[in-house]
Amino acid sequence: MTFHFIQNMGGGLIFFFMIFGLIYTILWIYCLVDIIRSEYKDANMKLIWLIIILFAQVIGPIIYLLLGKSTKIS
């Protein structure tokens, strides 16, 4: 199945950005829900991670996935 309307608007580049945006939105929502539902070693860590996710939109979820798991209570 070809998407003629996408090809007329500039090819697959728009389709790529739509898919990338959807994947990033799902990642952002996953991190946000995980922060809200988790318990942390320090009481202020939840607030700190929420601020990082909300204000560092581009790299916030990636930083959380790399560093945030170590601050949780297992």
Predicted model as a PDB file, atoms N, CA, C, CB and O in Angstrom, pLDDT in the B-factor column:
MODEL        1                                                                  
ATOM      1  N   MET A   1       0.843  -1.180   0.000  1.00 52.00           N  
ATOM      2  CA  MET A   1       0.000   0.000   0.000  1.00 52.00           C  
ATOM      3  C   MET A   1       0.886   1.239   0.000  1.00 52.00           C  
ATOM      4  CB  MET A   1      -0.958   0.000   1.218  1.00 52.00           C  
ATOM      5  O   MET A   1       1.746   1.393   0.867  1.00 52.00           O  
ATOM      6  N   THR A   2       0.681   2.095  -0.944  1.00 56.00           N  
ATOM      7  CA  THR A   2       1.475   3.324  -1.015  1.00 56.00           C  
ATOM      8  C   THR A   2       0.656   4.489  -0.488  1.00 56.00           C  
ATOM      9  CB  THR A   2       1.942   3.601  -2.466  1.00 56.00           C  
ATOM     10  O   THR A   2      -0.564   4.552  -0.639  1.00 56.00           O  
ATOM     11  N   PHE A   3       1.364   5.389   0.123  1.00 61.00           N  
ATOM     12  CA  PHE A   3       0.730   6.596   0.644  1.00 61.00           C  
ATOM     13  C   PHE A   3       1.003   7.730  -0.351  1.00 61.00           C  
ATOM     14  CB  PHE A   3       1.266   6.954   2.090  1.00 61.00           C  
ATOM     15  O   PHE A   3       2.006   8.435  -0.248  1.00 61.00           O  
ATOM     16  N   HIS A   4       0.100   7.886  -1.303  1.00 64.00           N  
ATOM     17  CA  HIS A   4       0.303   8.880  -2.346  1.00 64.00           C  
ATOM     18  C   HIS A   4       0.305  10.295  -1.786  1.00 64.00           C  
ATOM     19  CB  HIS A   4      -0.767   8.747  -3.407  1.00 64.00           C  
ATOM     20  O   HIS A   4       1.041  11.153  -2.273  1.00 64.00           O  
ATOM     21  N   PHE A   5      -0.510  10.544  -0.770  1.00 61.00           N  
ATOM     22  CA  PHE A   5      -0.552  11.896  -0.221  1.00 61.00           C  
ATOM     23  C   PHE A   5       0.760  12.247   0.482  1.00 61.00           C  
ATOM     24  CB  PHE A   5      -1.725  12.037   0.753  1.00 61.00           C  
ATOM     25  O   PHE A   5       1.151  13.414   0.496  1.00 61.00           O  
ATOM     26  N   ILE A   6       1.441  11.267   1.061  1.00 57.00           N  
ATOM     27  CA  ILE A   6       2.731  11.533   1.704  1.00 57.00           C  
ATOM     28  C   ILE A   6       3.796  11.758   0.648  1.00 57.00           C  
ATOM     29  CB  ILE A   6       3.137  10.368   2.637  1.00 57.00           C  
ATOM     30  O   ILE A   6       4.645  12.635   0.807  1.00 57.00           O  
ATOM     31  N   GLN A   7       3.768  10.991  -0.418  1.00 59.00           N  
ATOM     32  CA  GLN A   7       4.748  11.158  -1.479  1.00 59.00           C  
ATOM     33  C   GLN A   7       4.596  12.513  -2.155  1.00 59.00           C  
ATOM     34  CB  GLN A   7       4.615  10.042  -2.504  1.00 59.00           C  
ATOM     35  O   GLN A   7       5.587  13.104  -2.584  1.00 59.00           O  
ATOM     36  N   ASN A   8       3.372  13.008  -2.255  1.00 62.00           N  
ATOM     37  CA  ASN A   8       3.155  14.311  -2.868  1.00 62.00           C  
ATOM     38  C   ASN A   8       3.611  15.444  -1.961  1.00 62.00           C  
ATOM     39  CB  ASN A   8       1.691  14.486  -3.217  1.00 62.00           C  
ATOM     40  O   ASN A   8       3.905  16.536  -2.447  1.00 62.00           O  
ATOM     41  N   MET A   9       3.678  15.209  -0.649  1.00 59.00           N  
ATOM     42  CA  MET A   9       4.085  16.255   0.291  1.00 59.00           C  
ATOM     43  C   MET A   9       5.585  16.277   0.526  1.00 59.00           C  
ATOM     44  CB  MET A   9       3.374  16.074   1.606  1.00 59.00           C  
ATOM     45  O   MET A   9       6.048  17.119   1.296  1.00 59.00           O  
ATOM     46  N   GLY A  10       6.344  15.434  -0.066  1.00 62.00           N  
ATOM     47  CA  GLY A  10       7.784  15.491   0.111  1.00 62.00           C  
ATOM     48  C   GLY A  10       8.406  14.140   0.338  1.00 62.00           C  
ATOM     49  O   GLY A  10       9.543  14.058   0.803  1.00 62.00           O  
ATOM     50  N   GLY A  11       7.718  13.107   0.033  1.00 60.00           N  
ATOM     51  CA  GLY A  11       8.299  11.777   0.136  1.00 60.00           C  
ATOM     52  C   GLY A  11       8.207  11.195   1.526  1.00 60.00           C  
ATOM     53  O   GLY A  11       7.315  11.522   2.310  1.00 60.00           O  
ATOM     54  N   GLY A  12       9.156  10.323   1.807  1.00 68.00           N  
ATOM     55  CA  GLY A  12       9.124   9.577   3.048  1.00 68.00           C  
ATOM     56  C   GLY A  12       9.644  10.339   4.249  1.00 68.00           C  
ATOM     57  O   GLY A  12       9.549   9.846   5.372  1.00 68.00           O  
ATOM     58  N   LEU A  13      10.195  11.533   4.044  1.00 73.00           N  
ATOM     59  CA  LEU A  13      10.749  12.290   5.157  1.00 73.00           C  
ATOM     60  C   LEU A  13       9.672  12.682   6.157  1.00 73.00           C  
ATOM     61  CB  LEU A  13      11.459  13.530   4.648  1.00 73.00           C  
ATOM     62  O   LEU A  13       9.898  12.603   7.364  1.00 73.00           O  
ATOM     63  N   ILE A  14       8.532  13.093   5.691  1.00 75.00           N  
ATOM     64  CA  ILE A  14       7.429  13.449   6.592  1.00 75.00           C  
ATOM     65  C   ILE A  14       6.946  12.208   7.334  1.00 75.00           C  
ATOM     66  CB  ILE A  14       6.259  14.099   5.806  1.00 75.00           C  
ATOM     67  O   ILE A  14       6.654  12.272   8.528  1.00 75.00           O  
ATOM     68  N   PHE A  15       6.862  11.093   6.640  1.00 76.00           N  
ATOM     69  CA  PHE A  15       6.456   9.839   7.267  1.00 76.00           C  
ATOM     70  C   PHE A  15       7.451   9.439   8.354  1.00 76.00           C  
ATOM     71  CB  PHE A  15       6.336   8.723   6.213  1.00 76.00           C  
ATOM     72  O   PHE A  15       7.049   8.971   9.419  1.00 76.00           O  
ATOM     73  N   PHE A  16       8.750   9.619   8.093  1.00 80.00           N  
ATOM     74  CA  PHE A  16       9.789   9.319   9.077  1.00 80.00           C  
ATOM     75  C   PHE A  16       9.615  10.176  10.330  1.00 80.00           C  
ATOM     76  CB  PHE A  16      11.185   9.543   8.471  1.00 80.00           C  
ATOM     77  O   PHE A  16       9.692   9.660  11.445  1.00 80.00           O  
ATOM     78  N   PHE A  17       9.380  11.477  10.158  1.00 83.00           N  
ATOM     79  CA  PHE A  17       9.196  12.355  11.309  1.00 83.00           C  
ATOM     80  C   PHE A  17       7.926  12.023  12.084  1.00 83.00           C  
ATOM     81  CB  PHE A  17       9.159  13.803  10.859  1.00 83.00           C  
ATOM     82  O   PHE A  17       7.899  12.167  13.306  1.00 83.00           O  
ATOM     83  N   MET A  18       6.892  11.588  11.407  1.00 85.00           N  
ATOM     84  CA  MET A  18       5.662  11.188  12.100  1.00 85.00           C  
ATOM     85  C   MET A  18       5.905   9.949  12.952  1.00 85.00           C  
ATOM     86  CB  MET A  18       4.530  10.923  11.088  1.00 85.00           C  
ATOM     87  O   MET A  18       5.462   9.898  14.100  1.00 85.00           O  
ATOM     88  N   ILE A  19       6.595   8.957  12.420  1.00 89.00           N  
ATOM     89  CA  ILE A  19       6.904   7.738  13.162  1.00 89.00           C  
ATOM     90  C   ILE A  19       7.832   8.044  14.329  1.00 89.00           C  
ATOM     91  CB  ILE A  19       7.538   6.689  12.238  1.00 89.00           C  
ATOM     92  O   ILE A  19       7.610   7.560  15.439  1.00 89.00           O  
ATOM     93  N   PHE A  20       8.880   8.848  14.090  1.00 90.00           N  
ATOM     94  CA  PHE A  20       9.807   9.224  15.143  1.00 90.00           C  
ATOM     95  C   PHE A  20       9.086   9.979  16.259  1.00 90.00           C  
ATOM     96  CB  PHE A  20      10.942  10.075  14.573  1.00 90.00           C  
ATOM     97  O   PHE A  20       9.334   9.724  17.438  1.00 90.00           O  
ATOM     98  N   GLY A  21       8.207  10.894  15.903  1.00 91.00           N  
ATOM     99  CA  GLY A  21       7.440  11.648  16.896  1.00 91.00           C  
ATOM    100  C   GLY A  21       6.536  10.759  17.722  1.00 91.00           C  
ATOM    101  O   GLY A  21       6.409  10.952  18.931  1.00 91.00           O  
ATOM    102  N   LEU A  22       5.911   9.789  17.085  1.00 94.00           N  
ATOM    103  CA  LEU A  22       5.042   8.861  17.802  1.00 94.00           C  
ATOM    104  C   LEU A  22       5.838   7.999  18.776  1.00 94.00           C  
ATOM    105  CB  LEU A  22       4.285   7.975  16.815  1.00 94.00           C  
ATOM    106  O   LEU A  22       5.417   7.808  19.917  1.00 94.00           O  
ATOM    107  N   ILE A  23       6.971   7.483  18.343  1.00 94.00           N  
ATOM    108  CA  ILE A  23       7.818   6.665  19.216  1.00 94.00           C  
ATOM    109  C   ILE A  23       8.337   7.492  20.386  1.00 94.00           C  
ATOM    110  CB  ILE A  23       8.997   6.065  18.423  1.00 94.00           C  
ATOM    111  O   ILE A  23       8.356   7.017  21.521  1.00 94.00           O  
ATOM    112  N   TYR A  24       8.757   8.728  20.118  1.00 93.00           N  
ATOM    113  CA  TYR A  24       9.264   9.580  21.192  1.00 93.00           C  
ATOM    114  C   TYR A  24       8.166   9.938  22.191  1.00 93.00           C  
ATOM    115  CB  TYR A  24       9.874  10.854  20.610  1.00 93.00           C  
ATOM    116  O   TYR A  24       8.425   9.994  23.393  1.00 93.00           O  
ATOM    117  N   THR A  25       6.957  10.178  21.718  1.00 94.00           N  
ATOM    118  CA  THR A  25       5.833  10.485  22.616  1.00 94.00           C  
ATOM    119  C   THR A  25       5.531   9.300  23.515  1.00 94.00           C  
ATOM    120  CB  THR A  25       4.576  10.870  21.810  1.00 94.00           C  
ATOM    121  O   THR A  25       5.284   9.480  24.708  1.00 94.00           O  
ATOM    122  N   ILE A  26       5.545   8.103  22.973  1.00 96.00           N  
ATOM    123  CA  ILE A  26       5.313   6.903  23.775  1.00 96.00           C  
ATOM    124  C   ILE A  26       6.404   6.743  24.823  1.00 96.00           C  
ATOM    125  CB  ILE A  26       5.249   5.655  22.879  1.00 96.00           C  
ATOM    126  O   ILE A  26       6.114   6.404  25.970  1.00 96.00           O  
ATOM    127  N   LEU A  27       7.658   6.982  24.443  1.00 94.00           N  
ATOM    128  CA  LEU A  27       8.774   6.912  25.394  1.00 94.00           C  
ATOM    129  C   LEU A  27       8.610   7.945  26.500  1.00 94.00           C  
ATOM    130  CB  LEU A  27      10.113   7.122  24.670  1.00 94.00           C  
ATOM    131  O   LEU A  27       8.827   7.626  27.669  1.00 94.00           O  
ATOM    132  N   TRP A  28       8.236   9.164  26.163  1.00 94.00           N  
ATOM    133  CA  TRP A  28       8.061  10.236  27.134  1.00 94.00           C  
ATOM    134  C   TRP A  28       6.948   9.902  28.125  1.00 94.00           C  
ATOM    135  CB  TRP A  28       7.756  11.555  26.422  1.00 94.00           C  
ATOM    136  O   TRP A  28       7.105  10.105  29.329  1.00 94.00           O  
ATOM    137  N   ILE A  29       5.826   9.392  27.620  1.00 95.00           N  
ATOM    138  CA  ILE A  29       4.710   9.020  28.490  1.00 95.00           C  
ATOM    139  C   ILE A  29       5.096   7.849  29.384  1.00 95.00           C  
ATOM    140  CB  ILE A  29       3.466   8.665  27.655  1.00 95.00           C  
ATOM    141  O   ILE A  29       4.737   7.834  30.561  1.00 95.00           O  
ATOM    142  N   TYR A  30       5.818   6.871  28.854  1.00 95.00           N  
ATOM    143  CA  TYR A  30       6.281   5.743  29.671  1.00 95.00           C  
ATOM    144  C   TYR A  30       7.143   6.230  30.831  1.00 95.00           C  
ATOM    145  CB  TYR A  30       7.072   4.742  28.811  1.00 95.00           C  
ATOM    146  O   TYR A  30       6.946   5.805  31.969  1.00 95.00           O  
ATOM    147  N   CYS A  31       8.089   7.112  30.555  1.00 94.00           N  
ATOM    148  CA  CYS A  31       8.975   7.630  31.606  1.00 94.00           C  
ATOM    149  C   CYS A  31       8.183   8.428  32.635  1.00 94.00           C  
ATOM    150  CB  CYS A  31      10.085   8.510  30.996  1.00 94.00           C  
ATOM    151  O   CYS A  31       8.425   8.296  33.834  1.00 94.00           O  
ATOM    152  N   LEU A  32       7.255   9.241  32.193  1.00 95.00           N  
ATOM    153  CA  LEU A  32       6.441  10.043  33.105  1.00 95.00           C  
ATOM    154  C   LEU A  32       5.616   9.161  34.034  1.00 95.00           C  
ATOM    155  CB  LEU A  32       5.521  10.974  32.317  1.00 95.00           C  
ATOM    156  O   LEU A  32       5.570   9.408  35.239  1.00 95.00           O  
ATOM    157  N   VAL A  33       4.973   8.150  33.498  1.00 95.00           N  
ATOM    158  CA  VAL A  33       4.171   7.235  34.314  1.00 95.00           C  
ATOM    159  C   VAL A  33       5.062   6.439  35.260  1.00 95.00           C  
ATOM    160  CB  VAL A  33       3.360   6.279  33.417  1.00 95.00           C  
ATOM    161  O   VAL A  33       4.695   6.213  36.413  1.00 95.00           O  
ATOM    162  N   ASP A  34       6.225   6.015  34.784  1.00 94.00           N  
ATOM    163  CA  ASP A  34       7.152   5.266  35.626  1.00 94.00           C  
ATOM    164  C   ASP A  34       7.643   6.111  36.799  1.00 94.00           C  
ATOM    165  CB  ASP A  34       8.340   4.776  34.799  1.00 94.00           C  
ATOM    166  O   ASP A  34       7.777   5.605  37.913  1.00 94.00           O  
ATOM    167  N   ILE A  35       7.907   7.379  36.561  1.00 94.00           N  
ATOM    168  CA  ILE A  35       8.341   8.267  37.645  1.00 94.00           C  
ATOM    169  C   ILE A  35       7.228   8.435  38.675  1.00 94.00           C  
ATOM    170  CB  ILE A  35       8.762   9.643  37.086  1.00 94.00           C  
ATOM    171  O   ILE A  35       7.483   8.368  39.878  1.00 94.00           O  
ATOM    172  N   ILE A  36       6.025   8.647  38.224  1.00 93.00           N  
ATOM    173  CA  ILE A  36       4.910   8.882  39.139  1.00 93.00           C  
ATOM    174  C   ILE A  36       4.606   7.647  39.974  1.00 93.00           C  
ATOM    175  CB  ILE A  36       3.668   9.301  38.363  1.00 93.00           C  
ATOM    176  O   ILE A  36       4.271   7.778  41.152  1.00 93.00           O  
ATOM    177  N   ARG A  37       4.714   6.470  39.408  1.00 93.00           N  
ATOM    178  CA  ARG A  37       4.347   5.240  40.115  1.00 93.00           C  
ATOM    179  C   ARG A  37       5.464   4.650  40.971  1.00 93.00           C  
ATOM    180  CB  ARG A  37       3.904   4.216  39.127  1.00 93.00           C  
ATOM    181  O   ARG A  37       5.207   3.736  41.754  1.00 93.00           O  
ATOM    182  N   SER A  38       6.693   5.143  40.847  1.00 91.00           N  
ATOM    183  CA  SER A  38       7.827   4.534  41.528  1.00 91.00           C  
ATOM    184  C   SER A  38       8.109   5.199  42.873  1.00 91.00           C  
ATOM    185  CB  SER A  38       9.059   4.605  40.649  1.00 91.00           C  
ATOM    186  O   SER A  38       7.741   6.347  43.121  1.00 91.00           O  
ATOM    187  N   GLU A  39       8.775   4.429  43.725  1.00 92.00           N  
ATOM    188  CA  GLU A  39       9.278   4.936  45.002  1.00 92.00           C  
ATOM    189  C   GLU A  39      10.792   5.101  44.879  1.00 92.00           C  
ATOM    190  CB  GLU A  39       8.905   3.972  46.193  1.00 92.00           C  
ATOM    191  O   GLU A  39      11.465   4.270  44.271  1.00 92.00           O  
ATOM    192  N   TYR A  40      11.318   6.171  45.456  1.00 91.00           N  
ATOM    193  CA  TYR A  40      12.731   6.484  45.330  1.00 91.00           C  
ATOM    194  C   TYR A  40      13.399   6.491  46.698  1.00 91.00           C  
ATOM    195  CB  TYR A  40      12.923   7.834  44.635  1.00 91.00           C  
ATOM    196  O   TYR A  40      12.741   6.640  47.727  1.00 91.00           O  
ATOM    197  N   LYS A  41      14.729   6.324  46.687  1.00 89.00           N  
ATOM    198  CA  LYS A  41      15.509   6.313  47.925  1.00 89.00           C  
ATOM    199  C   LYS A  41      15.414   7.659  48.638  1.00 89.00           C  
ATOM    200  CB  LYS A  41      16.980   5.973  47.632  1.00 89.00           C  
ATOM    201  O   LYS A  41      15.280   7.709  49.860  1.00 89.00           O  
ATOM    202  N   ASP A  42      15.482   8.729  47.885  1.00 88.00           N  
ATOM    203  CA  ASP A  42      15.351  10.076  48.430  1.00 88.00           C  
ATOM    204  C   ASP A  42      13.968  10.616  48.053  1.00 88.00           C  
ATOM    205  CB  ASP A  42      16.491  11.016  47.899  1.00 88.00           C  
ATOM    206  O   ASP A  42      13.514  10.435  46.923  1.00 88.00           O  
ATOM    207  N   ALA A  43      13.311  11.269  48.988  1.00 83.00           N  
ATOM    208  CA  ALA A  43      11.953  11.754  48.745  1.00 83.00           C  
ATOM    209  C   ALA A  43      11.896  12.814  47.646  1.00 83.00           C  
ATOM    210  CB  ALA A  43      11.372  12.318  50.024  1.00 83.00           C  
ATOM    211  O   ALA A  43      10.878  12.940  46.966  1.00 83.00           O  
ATOM    212  N   ASN A  44      12.959  13.566  47.467  1.00 92.00           N  
ATOM    213  CA  ASN A  44      12.960  14.636  46.468  1.00 92.00           C  
ATOM    214  C   ASN A  44      13.289  14.159  45.059  1.00 92.00           C  
ATOM    215  CB  ASN A  44      13.938  15.693  46.868  1.00 92.00           C  
ATOM    216  O   ASN A  44      13.143  14.927  44.108  1.00 92.00           O  
ATOM    217  N   MET A  45      13.724  12.931  44.902  1.00 93.00           N  
ATOM    218  CA  MET A  45      14.123  12.437  43.586  1.00 93.00           C  
ATOM    219  C   MET A  45      12.953  12.379  42.613  1.00 93.00           C  
ATOM    220  CB  MET A  45      14.746  11.064  43.716  1.00 93.00           C  
ATOM    221  O   MET A  45      13.135  12.600  41.416  1.00 93.00           O  
ATOM    222  N   LYS A  46      11.766  12.087  43.105  1.00 93.00           N  
ATOM    223  CA  LYS A  46      10.602  12.052  42.217  1.00 93.00           C  
ATOM    224  C   LYS A  46      10.370  13.434  41.614  1.00 93.00           C  
ATOM    225  CB  LYS A  46       9.339  11.574  42.980  1.00 93.00           C  
ATOM    226  O   LYS A  46      10.136  13.556  40.412  1.00 93.00           O  
ATOM    227  N   LEU A  47      10.433  14.471  42.440  1.00 94.00           N  
ATOM    228  CA  LEU A  47      10.254  15.831  41.950  1.00 94.00           C  
ATOM    229  C   LEU A  47      11.371  16.224  40.991  1.00 94.00           C  
ATOM    230  CB  LEU A  47      10.197  16.809  43.117  1.00 94.00           C  
ATOM    231  O   LEU A  47      11.114  16.857  39.967  1.00 94.00           O  
ATOM    232  N   ILE A  48      12.592  15.859  41.309  1.00 94.00           N  
ATOM    233  CA  ILE A  48      13.724  16.184  40.440  1.00 94.00           C  
ATOM    234  C   ILE A  48      13.576  15.521  39.077  1.00 94.00           C  
ATOM    235  CB  ILE A  48      15.041  15.752  41.094  1.00 94.00           C  
ATOM    236  O   ILE A  48      13.800  16.160  38.050  1.00 94.00           O  
ATOM    237  N   TRP A  49      13.199  14.237  39.059  1.00 94.00           N  
ATOM    238  CA  TRP A  49      13.028  13.549  37.774  1.00 94.00           C  
ATOM    239  C   TRP A  49      11.869  14.122  36.983  1.00 94.00           C  
ATOM    240  CB  TRP A  49      12.811  12.061  37.994  1.00 94.00           C  
ATOM    241  O   TRP A  49      11.951  14.215  35.758  1.00 94.00           O  
ATOM    242  N   LEU A  50      10.788  14.509  37.653  1.00 94.00           N  
ATOM    243  CA  LEU A  50       9.669  15.129  36.940  1.00 94.00           C  
ATOM    244  C   LEU A  50      10.097  16.442  36.292  1.00 94.00           C  
ATOM    245  CB  LEU A  50       8.492  15.371  37.896  1.00 94.00           C  
ATOM    246  O   LEU A  50       9.724  16.726  35.154  1.00 94.00           O  
ATOM    247  N   ILE A  51      10.873  17.235  37.012  1.00 95.00           N  
ATOM    248  CA  ILE A  51      11.357  18.503  36.451  1.00 95.00           C  
ATOM    249  C   ILE A  51      12.279  18.243  35.254  1.00 95.00           C  
ATOM    250  CB  ILE A  51      12.103  19.328  37.535  1.00 95.00           C  
ATOM    251  O   ILE A  51      12.200  18.941  34.244  1.00 95.00           O  
ATOM    252  N   ILE A  52      13.145  17.245  35.371  1.00 94.00           N  
ATOM    253  CA  ILE A  52      14.048  16.923  34.250  1.00 94.00           C  
ATOM    254  C   ILE A  52      13.249  16.479  33.032  1.00 94.00           C  
ATOM    255  CB  ILE A  52      15.055  15.818  34.654  1.00 94.00           C  
ATOM    256  O   ILE A  52      13.528  16.913  31.915  1.00 94.00           O  
ATOM    257  N   ILE A  53      12.259  15.619  33.240  1.00 94.00           N  
ATOM    258  CA  ILE A  53      11.444  15.133  32.117  1.00 94.00           C  
ATOM    259  C   ILE A  53      10.640  16.264  31.481  1.00 94.00           C  
ATOM    260  CB  ILE A  53      10.496  14.021  32.587  1.00 94.00           C  
ATOM    261  O   ILE A  53      10.518  16.325  30.258  1.00 94.00           O  
ATOM    262  N   LEU A  54      10.098  17.147  32.293  1.00 92.00           N  
ATOM    263  CA  LEU A  54       9.246  18.211  31.761  1.00 92.00           C  
ATOM    264  C   LEU A  54      10.034  19.327  31.076  1.00 92.00           C  
ATOM    265  CB  LEU A  54       8.415  18.796  32.871  1.00 92.00           C  
ATOM    266  O   LEU A  54       9.584  19.862  30.062  1.00 92.00           O  
ATOM    267  N   PHE A  55      11.196  19.684  31.610  1.00 93.00           N  
ATOM    268  CA  PHE A  55      11.922  20.818  31.054  1.00 93.00           C  
ATOM    269  C   PHE A  55      13.034  20.438  30.089  1.00 93.00           C  
ATOM    270  CB  PHE A  55      12.495  21.619  32.156  1.00 93.00           C  
ATOM    271  O   PHE A  55      13.451  21.270  29.284  1.00 93.00           O  
ATOM    272  N   ALA A  56      13.515  19.230  30.146  1.00 92.00           N  
ATOM    273  CA  ALA A  56      14.519  18.763  29.178  1.00 92.00           C  
ATOM    274  C   ALA A  56      13.817  17.785  28.244  1.00 92.00           C  
ATOM    275  CB  ALA A  56      15.765  18.083  29.896  1.00 92.00           C  
ATOM    276  O   ALA A  56      14.098  16.587  28.257  1.00 92.00           O  
ATOM    277  N   GLN A  57      12.915  18.302  27.444  1.00 86.00           N  
ATOM    278  CA  GLN A  57      12.056  17.473  26.611  1.00 86.00           C  
ATOM    279  C   GLN A  57      12.823  16.544  25.684  1.00 86.00           C  
ATOM    280  CB  GLN A  57      11.157  18.341  25.804  1.00 86.00           C  
ATOM    281  O   GLN A  57      12.420  15.398  25.487  1.00 86.00           O  
ATOM    282  N   VAL A  58      13.902  17.013  25.123  1.00 85.00           N  
ATOM    283  CA  VAL A  58      14.597  16.231  24.110  1.00 85.00           C  
ATOM    284  C   VAL A  58      15.403  15.099  24.730  1.00 85.00           C  
ATOM    285  CB  VAL A  58      15.506  17.127  23.291  1.00 85.00           C  
ATOM    286  O   VAL A  58      15.339  13.963  24.261  1.00 85.00           O  
ATOM    287  N   ILE A  59      16.163  15.400  25.786  1.00 93.00           N  
ATOM    288  CA  ILE A  59      17.039  14.373  26.349  1.00 93.00           C  
ATOM    289  C   ILE A  59      16.581  13.863  27.714  1.00 93.00           C  
ATOM    290  CB  ILE A  59      18.433  14.913  26.466  1.00 93.00           C  
ATOM    291  O   ILE A  59      17.187  12.938  28.255  1.00 93.00           O  
ATOM    292  N   GLY A  60      15.530  14.442  28.276  1.00 93.00           N  
ATOM    293  CA  GLY A  60      15.055  14.044  29.599  1.00 93.00           C  
ATOM    294  C   GLY A  60      14.711  12.570  29.731  1.00 93.00           C  
ATOM    295  O   GLY A  60      15.208  11.918  30.649  1.00 93.00           O  
ATOM    296  N   PRO A  61      13.882  12.016  28.856  1.00 93.00           N  
ATOM    297  CA  PRO A  61      13.556  10.584  28.965  1.00 93.00           C  
ATOM    298  C   PRO A  61      14.769   9.679  28.784  1.00 93.00           C  
ATOM    299  CB  PRO A  61      12.507  10.217  27.940  1.00 93.00           C  
ATOM    300  O   PRO A  61      14.860   8.630  29.421  1.00 93.00           O  
ATOM    301  N   ILE A  62      15.692  10.071  27.931  1.00 92.00           N  
ATOM    302  CA  ILE A  62      16.887   9.256  27.711  1.00 92.00           C  
ATOM    303  C   ILE A  62      17.767   9.268  28.955  1.00 92.00           C  
ATOM    304  CB  ILE A  62      17.679   9.766  26.486  1.00 92.00           C  
ATOM    305  O   ILE A  62      18.300   8.232  29.353  1.00 92.00           O  
ATOM    306  N   ILE A  63      17.921  10.444  29.572  1.00 93.00           N  
ATOM    307  CA  ILE A  63      18.691  10.540  30.813  1.00 93.00           C  
ATOM    308  C   ILE A  63      18.027   9.707  31.904  1.00 93.00           C  
ATOM    309  CB  ILE A  63      18.823  12.015  31.265  1.00 93.00           C  
ATOM    310  O   ILE A  63      18.706   9.014  32.662  1.00 93.00           O  
ATOM    311  N   TYR A  64      16.698   9.776  31.982  1.00 93.00           N  
ATOM    312  CA  TYR A  64      15.988   9.005  33.007  1.00 93.00           C  
ATOM    313  C   TYR A  64      16.190   7.502  32.808  1.00 93.00           C  
ATOM    314  CB  TYR A  64      14.488   9.342  32.985  1.00 93.00           C  
ATOM    315  O   TYR A  64      16.438   6.779  33.773  1.00 93.00           O  
ATOM    316  N   LEU A  65      16.087   7.035  31.584  1.00 92.00           N  
ATOM    317  CA  LEU A  65      16.258   5.604  31.332  1.00 92.00           C  
ATOM    318  C   LEU A  65      17.677   5.140  31.645  1.00 92.00           C  
ATOM    319  CB  LEU A  65      15.916   5.282  29.881  1.00 92.00           C  
ATOM    320  O   LEU A  65      17.880   4.004  32.076  1.00 92.00           O  
ATOM    321  N   LEU A  66      18.656   6.012  31.430  1.00 93.00           N  
ATOM    322  CA  LEU A  66      20.049   5.639  31.702  1.00 93.00           C  
ATOM    323  C   LEU A  66      20.403   5.746  33.181  1.00 93.00           C  
ATOM    324  CB  LEU A  66      20.987   6.515  30.894  1.00 93.00           C  
ATOM    325  O   LEU A  66      21.126   4.895  33.700  1.00 93.00           O  
ATOM    326  N   LEU A  67      19.908   6.774  33.872  1.00 92.00           N  
ATOM    327  CA  LEU A  67      20.349   7.034  35.240  1.00 92.00           C  
ATOM    328  C   LEU A  67      19.265   6.865  36.299  1.00 92.00           C  
ATOM    329  CB  LEU A  67      20.890   8.409  35.323  1.00 92.00           C  
ATOM    330  O   LEU A  67      19.586   6.673  37.472  1.00 92.00           O  
ATOM    331  N   GLY A  68      18.012   6.931  35.926  1.00 88.00           N  
ATOM    332  CA  GLY A  68      16.936   6.963  36.900  1.00 88.00           C  
ATOM    333  C   GLY A  68      16.669   5.659  37.618  1.00 88.00           C  
ATOM    334  O   GLY A  68      16.202   5.662  38.757  1.00 88.00           O  
ATOM    335  N   LYS A  69      16.952   4.571  36.984  1.00 84.00           N  
ATOM    336  CA  LYS A  69      16.660   3.267  37.596  1.00 84.00           C  
ATOM    337  C   LYS A  69      17.499   3.010  38.835  1.00 84.00           C  
ATOM    338  CB  LYS A  69      16.890   2.156  36.593  1.00 84.00           C  
ATOM    339  O   LYS A  69      17.079   2.263  39.719  1.00 84.00           O  
ATOM    340  N   SER A  70      18.690   3.622  38.917  1.00 87.00           N  
ATOM    341  CA  SER A  70      19.554   3.390  40.076  1.00 87.00           C  
ATOM    342  C   SER A  70      19.097   4.147  41.312  1.00 87.00           C  
ATOM    343  CB  SER A  70      20.971   3.780  39.746  1.00 87.00           C  
ATOM    344  O   SER A  70      19.554   3.847  42.414  1.00 87.00           O  
ATOM    345  N   THR A  71      18.202   5.125  41.157  1.00 86.00           N  
ATOM    346  CA  THR A  71      17.736   5.896  42.293  1.00 86.00           C  
ATOM    347  C   THR A  71      16.451   5.349  42.895  1.00 86.00           C  
ATOM    348  CB  THR A  71      17.533   7.316  41.888  1.00 86.00           C  
ATOM    349  O   THR A  71      15.941   5.894  43.874  1.00 86.00           O  
ATOM    350  N   LYS A  72      15.925   4.276  42.317  1.00 86.00           N  
ATOM    351  CA  LYS A  72      14.675   3.691  42.811  1.00 86.00           C  
ATOM    352  C   LYS A  72      14.936   2.702  43.949  1.00 86.00           C  
ATOM    353  CB  LYS A  72      13.927   2.990  41.668  1.00 86.00           C  
ATOM    354  O   LYS A  72      16.037   2.175  44.108  1.00 86.00           O  
ATOM    355  N   ILE A  73      13.888   2.476  44.725  1.00 86.00           N  
ATOM    356  CA  ILE A  73      13.909   1.418  45.727  1.00 86.00           C  
ATOM    357  C   ILE A  73      13.532   0.121  45.022  1.00 86.00           C  
ATOM    358  CB  ILE A  73      12.932   1.729  46.926  1.00 86.00           C  
ATOM    359  O   ILE A  73      12.491   0.050  44.370  1.00 86.00           O  
ATOM    360  N   SER A  74      14.357  -0.885  45.145  1.00 67.00           N  
ATOM    361  CA  SER A  74      14.103  -2.148  44.437  1.00 67.00           C  
ATOM    362  C   SER A  74      12.992  -2.951  45.061  1.00 67.00           C  
ATOM    363  CB  SER A  74      15.349  -2.981  44.395  1.00 67.00           C  
ATOM    364  O   SER A  74      12.666  -4.034  44.576  1.00 67.00           O  
TER     365      SER A  74                                                      
ENDMDL                                                                          
END                                                                             
